[in-house]
C-alpha cells in the first residue's frame, strides 16, 4: 500500500527518489522507531521520537511542498516522474522501447547524486 501511494506521489513529481526506495526508507524508519521505543522502559520512552523521525524520513524522500515552481524541477526529478507515468501505462511502447526508456530514465534519476557535467 505504501509503495502504491508513493507511486502516485512520483506521478505528481513529488518524490526525490524512486517509489520503491522511498517505501524502503520509510519502512526502515518506522521499524527503527518501533524497536527503539519498545526496548526502553516506559519512563525513558520519548514518544516525540516518532514524529521527528517521520518528518525526517518524509523530508528525505519528498520534494519540499506539494507544488514546486517550474525552475525547481530537476532533471532527476523529471526522470522519476516520467518513469512513474510510463510504468503506469507502457502500452504504446514495444517491450524493447519500454526497457530502453526505463534504463535511460533510471540513469537520469540517479544523476541527482552526481555533479552536472561542465
Secondary structure, DSSP 8 states (H G I E B T S, - for coil): -HHHHHHHHHHTT-BSS-HHHHHHHHHHHHHHHHHHHHTS-GGG--THHHHHHHHHHHHHHB-SSSS--GGG--HHHHHHHHHHHHHH--TTS-HHHHHHHHHHHHHHHHGGGS----
